[in-house]
């Protein structure tokens, strides 16, 4: 069935159930196949598109005004967009922001990412919520000619994210050092010149701002690829180990990451995980993960900290979750989503080992969750 047909469509979004959405294409031309999710954030579209956790996904933005602040290299979370494409309500307007150096459309085109505007994103979002994250094919052709049967067939042939290890596709190729701290007016990103703690960050798809937050609490950060072994991690003689965010099925990435984490835990070091790193830690401790119906993606998710009773406004981006019912004895559920009660954090009862599902570096609160980085630094200081 055809869900929308604007004048002179130049892009088509085909769902695996046969539903077609026509709109106006921008960014790159061509086709892509992925899982479709929606994000409820009102700002940060550039950070969302460059978040490695979105590998294998096309993002529907529920906020209609996307592109109105342009783009700037300072806001990239990684070198290039990782999300496969974007779906928006209104066509991007001419940017109006003093930091803008390029338009969203040109930026996407130069990096090979397809986008479609003029879509009824409310209808699309309702469909995702009710039926689960669908598999889709997104095509942009300025001539407006589409083989819709072939697009639907490609969407149906997409294997999905379950069982898919995407961390290997977005991780760094080799180790590197990181000393850039969080952005500060008026000079931008300062450099960490007096680090107190040596941290190894395992990169399953790390966002730059996470590394900046680590540097900002006094960490000398060495980033290692997702496939790093425990021996390679511990060879750096770290004061603590960080497990980063990332895309795909945690059980698939866990095939090689979980043995590494188990051996790192034997070294009795402080360990801190975020997003995929949280799920990886849970698997290493004996819990299980599950695929969610449509996941959590947005900058307005309330999460309760069981230890303090406080509620944090957090940024989320995950399609899998830790099954709290499978947490073994000695592993405490520290945080929970107030939207659906799903697990959002764990900690060991007797060791400085903890992780959260949400993204404290994204600062939607704006500082509600930064204490997690400070707690990590404090745990390393206490061990020194």
C-alpha positions in Angstrom: 0.0 0.0 0.0 1.1 3.6 -0.6 1.3 5.7 2.6 2.1 9.1 1.2 2.6 10.5 -2.3 3.8 14.1 -2.4 4.2 16.0 -5.7 7.2 14.9 -7.7 8.6 12.3 -5.3 12.3 11.7 -5.7 12.7 9.2 -2.8 10.9 6.1 -1.7 10.9 4.3 1.7 9.8 0.7 1.3 8.8 -1.4 4.3 9.1 -5.2 4.3 5.3 -5.4 4.8 4.9 -3.7 1.4 4.0 -0.2 2.6 5.5 2.5 0.5 6.3 6.1 1.6 7.1 8.6 -1.1 9.0 11.8 -0.4 11.7 14.2 -1.5 15.2 12.9 -1.4 18.2 14.8 -0.2 21.8 13.9 0.6 23.3 11.1 -1.5 21.5 9.2 -4.3 21.2 5.4 -4.4 19.7 2.7 -2.2 20.3 1.3 1.3 18.7 -1.5 3.3 18.5 -1.4 7.1 16.4 -1.6 10.2 14.1 1.4 10.8 14.0 3.1 14.2 12.8 6.5 15.5 14.5 9.1 17.6 12.6 11.6 19.7 15.4 14.1 20.4 14.7 17.7 19.5 18.4 18.5 18.9 21.6 16.7 18.0 20.8 15.2 14.6 24.4 15.4 13.5 25.6 13.6 16.7 22.9 11.0 16.1 23.9 10.4 12.5 27.6 10.0 13.5 26.9 7.8 16.5 28.4 4.3 15.7 25.6 2.7 17.7 23.3 3.4 14.7 25.2 1.2 12.3 22.7 -0.9 10.3 19.8 1.5 11.0 17.8 4.3 9.2 16.7 6.9 11.7 13.2 8.5 11.7 13.3 11.9 13.4 10.1 12.7 15.3 11.0 16.3 15.7 10.1 18.0 12.4 12.8 20.7 12.1 15.9 18.8 11.1 18.8 20.5 9.4 18.0 24.1 10.5 21.2 24.5 12.4 23.4 23.1 9.6 26.5 21.0 10.5 29.9 21.6 12.0 32.9 19.2 12.3 33.0 19.9 16.0 29.8 18.0 16.5 30.8 14.7 14.8 30.9 11.8 17.2 33.0 9.9 14.7 34.7 10.8 11.4 31.7 10.0 9.1 27.9 9.3 9.5 27.3 5.7 10.5 23.5 5.6 10.4 22.4 4.3 7.0 20.0 7.1 6.3 17.4 9.5 7.8 13.7 10.1 7.5 12.3 13.6 8.3 9.0 15.4 8.2 10.1 18.7 6.6 12.7 19.3 4.0 15.8 20.9 5.6 15.8 24.6 5.5 18.7 27.0 5.0 20.8 26.7 8.2 20.7 29.5 10.7 23.5 29.1 13.3 26.8 30.8 13.8 28.6 27.5 14.2 27.3 26.1 10.9 29.9 25.4 8.1 27.7 23.3 5.8 24.2 22.3 5.0 22.8 19.0 6.2 22.0 17.9 2.6 25.5 18.6 1.2 27.1 17.0 4.3 25.1 13.8 3.8 25.8 13.8 0.0 29.5 14.1 0.5 29.5 11.1 2.9 27.2 8.8 0.9 24.1 8.9 3.2 20.6 9.0 1.9 17.7 11.0 3.3 14.0 11.5 2.6 11.8 14.4 3.6 8.1 15.1 3.3 7.2 11.9 5.3 4.3 11.5 7.7 6.7 10.7 10.5 3.9 10.4 13.1 2.3 7.6 11.2 5.6 5.9 10.6 6.5 6.2 14.3 3.2 4.7 15.4 3.8 1.8 13.0 7.2 1.2 14.6 5.9 1.3 18.1 3.0 -1.1 17.3 4.7 -3.5 15.0 8.3 -3.3 16.0 11.3 -1.9 14.2 10.7 -2.9 10.5 13.2 -3.8 7.8 13.3 -1.2 5.1 14.8 -0.2 1.8 15.4 3.5 1.2 16.0 4.8 -2.3 16.8 8.3 -3.6 16.5 8.9 -7.4 16.2 12.5 -8.7 14.3 11.1 -11.7 11.6 9.7 -9.4 11.7 6.2 -11.0 11.6 3.3 -8.5 11.3 -0.4 -8.8 9.1 -0.7 -5.8 8.7 -4.5 -6.0 12.5 -4.9 -5.9 12.7 -2.4 -3.0 10.2 -4.4 -0.9 12.0 -7.6 -1.8 15.3 -6.1 -0.6 13.7 -5.0 2.7 12.3 -8.5 3.2 15.7 -10.1 2.5 17.5 -8.0 5.1 18.7 -10.3 7.9 18.1 -7.9 10.7 20.3 -7.0 13.6 19.8 -10.1 15.7 22.9 -12.2 15.6 24.8 -9.5 13.8 28.2 -8.3 15.1 28.6 -4.8 13.9 31.3 -3.7 16.4 34.0 -5.0 14.2 32.8 -2.7 11.4 32.9 0.5 13.4 35.8 0.0 15.8 39.2 1.6 15.4 41.7 -0.2 13.2 44.6 0.2 15.7 45.1 1.7 19.2 45.4 5.4 19.8 45.7 7.9 22.6 43.0 10.4 23.5 43.5 13.7 25.5 40.8 16.0 24.2 38.4 17.2 26.9 34.8 18.4 26.8 33.9 21.6 24.8 34.2 24.8 26.8 33.4 28.4 25.9 35.1 30.2 24.2 38.1 28.1 23.1 36.4 24.8 22.2 38.0 21.5 23.2 40.9 21.9 25.7 43.7 19.3 26.1 44.2 17.1 29.2 47.7 18.0 30.3 47.8 16.5 33.9 46.1 13.1 33.8 45.7 11.2 37.1 44.4 7.9 35.9 45.5 5.5 33.2 42.4 4.1 31.4 42.1 1.6 28.6 38.9 2.1 26.6 37.7 -0.8 24.5 36.2 0.6 21.3 33.0 -1.2 20.3 31.9 2.0 18.5 33.0 4.7 20.9 31.6 8.2 20.6 34.1 11.0 20.9 32.3 12.8 23.6 32.6 9.7 25.9 36.4 9.8 25.5 36.3 13.6 26.2 34.3 13.0 29.4 36.9 10.4 30.5 39.7 12.9 29.8 37.8 15.6 31.6 37.8 13.6 34.9 41.6 13.2 34.7 42.0 10.1 32.5 44.9 9.3 30.2 43.0 7.3 27.7 44.3 4.6 25.4 41.7 3.3 23.0 42.0 -0.4 21.8 40.0 -2.2 19.1 36.9 -4.2 20.0 38.8 -7.4 19.4 41.5 -6.6 21.9 42.3 -9.5 24.3 42.6 -9.3 28.1 46.3 -9.6 27.7 46.5 -6.6 25.4 44.3 -4.6 27.7 46.2 -5.4 30.8 49.6 -4.9 29.1 49.0 -1.2 29.4 48.9 -1.5 33.2 45.6 0.5 33.4 44.1 1.9 36.6 40.7 1.2 35.1 39.0 -0.3 32.0 36.1 1.3 30.0 33.8 -0.6 27.8 32.3 1.6 25.1 28.9 1.9 23.3 28.4 0.3 19.9 25.9 -1.3 17.5 24.5 -4.7 16.8 23.6 -7.7 18.8 25.5 -7.9 22.1 25.4 -11.7 22.1 27.2 -11.7 18.7 29.9 -9.3 19.8 30.1 -11.1 23.1 31.5 -14.2 21.4 35.0 -12.6 21.6 34.4 -9.7 24.0 32.9 -11.6 26.9 36.0 -13.8 27.4 38.1 -10.7 27.4 35.9 -8.9 30.0 35.8 -12.0 32.3 39.6 -12.1 32.4 39.8 -8.3 33.0 37.5 -8.7 35.9 39.9 -11.2 37.5 42.5 -8.3 37.6 40.3 -6.6 40.2 40.3 -3.2 38.4 37.5 -0.6 38.3 35.4 -1.2 35.2 32.8 1.1 33.7 30.6 0.4 30.7 28.1 2.3 28.6 25.4 1.0 26.2 26.8 -2.0 24.4 29.6 -2.0 27.0 26.8 -2.3 29.7 25.3 -5.2 27.9 28.7 -6.9 27.4 29.5 -6.5 31.1 26.1 -8.1 32.0 26.8 -11.0 29.7 30.2 -11.5 31.2 28.7 -11.5 34.7 26.2 -14.2 33.7 23.1 -12.3 32.6 21.3 -12.4 29.2 20.2 -9.8 26.7 17.0 -9.5 24.6 15.9 -7.7 21.4 13.5 -4.9 22.2 10.3 -4.2 20.2 11.4 -0.8 19.0 14.2 0.1 21.4 14.9 3.4 23.1 16.2 6.3 21.0 16.0 9.8 22.2 17.2 12.6 24.6 14.3 12.6 27.0 14.3 9.3 28.8 13.7 9.3 32.5 15.9 6.8 34.4 15.8 6.2 38.2 18.9 5.6 40.2 18.0 3.0 42.8 21.0 4.0 45.0 20.0 7.6 45.4 16.3 7.6 44.4 17.0 10.4 41.9 15.6 10.5 38.4 17.9 11.5 35.6 16.8 12.8 32.2 19.0 10.7 29.9 19.9 10.1 26.2 19.2 6.6 25.0 20.2 4.6 21.9 19.7 0.9 22.1 17.6 -1.9 20.5 18.7 -4.6 22.9 18.5 -4.6 26.7 19.8 -6.6 29.6 17.1 -8.9 31.0 17.0 -7.9 34.7 15.4 -11.3 35.6 18.6 -13.0 34.7 21.0 -11.0 36.8 22.9 -13.4 39.0 23.5 -13.1 42.8 25.9 -10.3 43.6 24.9 -8.2 40.6 22.7 -5.3 41.6 20.2 -3.5 39.3 21.3 0.1 39.8 19.1 2.0 37.3 15.8 1.4 35.6 13.8 3.1 32.8 10.7 4.9 34.0 9.1 4.5 30.6 8.9 0.7 30.6 10.8 -0.6 33.6 13.6 -2.1 31.5 17.1 -2.4 33.0 19.3 0.7 32.6 22.2 -0.1 34.9 24.1 -2.7 37.0 26.9 -2.8 39.5 28.7 -5.5 41.5 27.8 -5.4 45.1 31.3 -5.6 46.4 33.6 -4.2 43.6 33.9 -0.9 41.7 32.4 -2.5 38.5 29.4 -0.8 37.1 27.7 0.1 33.8 24.6 1.9 32.4 22.4 1.5 29.4 22.0 5.3 28.8 24.5 7.8 27.5 25.8 10.1 30.3 28.1 11.9 27.9 25.2 13.2 25.8 24.1 15.5 28.6 20.4 16.0 27.9 19.8 16.7 31.6 22.2 18.5 31.0 24.5 17.2 33.8 22.3 14.6 35.4 24.5 11.6 34.7 28.1 13.1 34.5 28.6 11.8 38.1 29.1 8.3 36.6 32.4 9.4 35.1 33.3 11.0 38.4 32.5 7.8 40.2 34.8 5.9 37.8 37.6 8.3 38.5 37.0 8.1 42.3 37.1 4.3 42.2 40.5 4.5 40.4 41.8 7.1 42.9 40.7 4.9 45.9 42.6 2.0 44.4 45.8 3.9 43.9 
